[in-house]
């Protein structure tokens, strides 16, 4: 019974246009919920606010705020639908509350300007131009690896110097590109002879996935001699930190796509200097790096 209801619910959400990533999270959390209900033998009308709260607490445990929010969101959305179709007389998930957001207490790891330049220069000299373009885009826009994997050829608007694509949360974000990044993406697309829509491909010609992007970034960090493992998240922190130093919180919040100002405040506590010359000295435009 639960499997059938969950299947119908997911079909309904898909028809309503819910983003693929949100659908994936929804399906994952509801699979855990289905397993729990099969073990307990409960039916929709028998579910109470207290039983749902107990399951959410057990499911979340010591996991992150994002996981806790995903669990509660999935349950509330599912039982709202069950109430709508008449499976429940009243919505038992109504009293459930989302966890309180707690901004991280420690400052994020980020690259200094010379470290970032070393990473990009090494990629320009040693990697394929596609990997170099991928690293450059991560560093100059702060996009997440999942956002990068969703980009297509049609995401790049050279004349307007911006890139648009679906990001975390399922909305479309328009990100401005500087002159160097626009030139890099123009050449990257000009070198492509395939017809695949994805903006970045693997060596086998398949669209990149977040795991592939993490490998490219990790390899670039190792080649640069960093004493920590470089990740796409660290490149995002790097962009956010330098952007806050240059633009302040309000502009940085828009550039990062943060829904909460408290998230952006973390970057304003750091004060590196002179990010502006860095991308103007992008190794793509530096004849000494060739």
Secondary structure, DSSP 8 states (H G I E B T S, - for coil): -HHHHHHHHHHHHHHTT--HHHHHHHHHHHHHHHHHHHHHT--GGG--HHHHHHHHHHHHTT--HHHHHHHHHHHHHHHHHHHHTTSSSS-TTTT---------SS------HHHHHHHHHHHHHHS-HHHHHHHHHHHHH---HHHHHT-BGGGEETTTTEEEEE-TTS-EEEEE--HHHHHHHHHHHHT--S---BSSB-TTS-B--HHHHHHHHHHHHHHTT-SS---HHHHHHHHHHHHHHHH-HHHHHHHHT-S-HHHHHHHHT------HHHHHT-GGG-GGG-
